Amino acid sequence: MNFTFGKQSQPSNSQQIQQIKQWVYQVLEVNEEIPVSLSQLQCTEPGCPPIETVINVMLNPVQQYKIHKSMAEIEYADISQLLDK
């Protein structure tokens, strides 16, 4: 799989990032002292979504979730669906 970092279709601002993290803490019932990492990746492989957001909850072991949208497109409903996966 080929991913390129940094090149984003829609840049995310810090307010959007903080909102997504808040939703992650709320929906996954994670203590807010646990770090949450967000990464937006662009995939160049055929059949791969063009942009995906990867959410890492730094527990032991790390919990990773992927949403096939840019950070700018993520809504609360996308985060709430993480529990269904």
C-alpha angles and dihedrals in degrees: 000000000000118000128177120206127214101018104106130179091215119017114231121224127219092253091059091047092051091048092052091048091050090052090049091052091047100043098039092039092232121165107252090232089069110091118242119200125201124196129178114208133188115213122206097185119111112261093017118120109258094234130018133175117221118204118197120190105199099226123130103288099026114245113221128195130180128205117189094224137081117262089252090060098047117113133184090263090061091055094044089055090061088083090058093060 
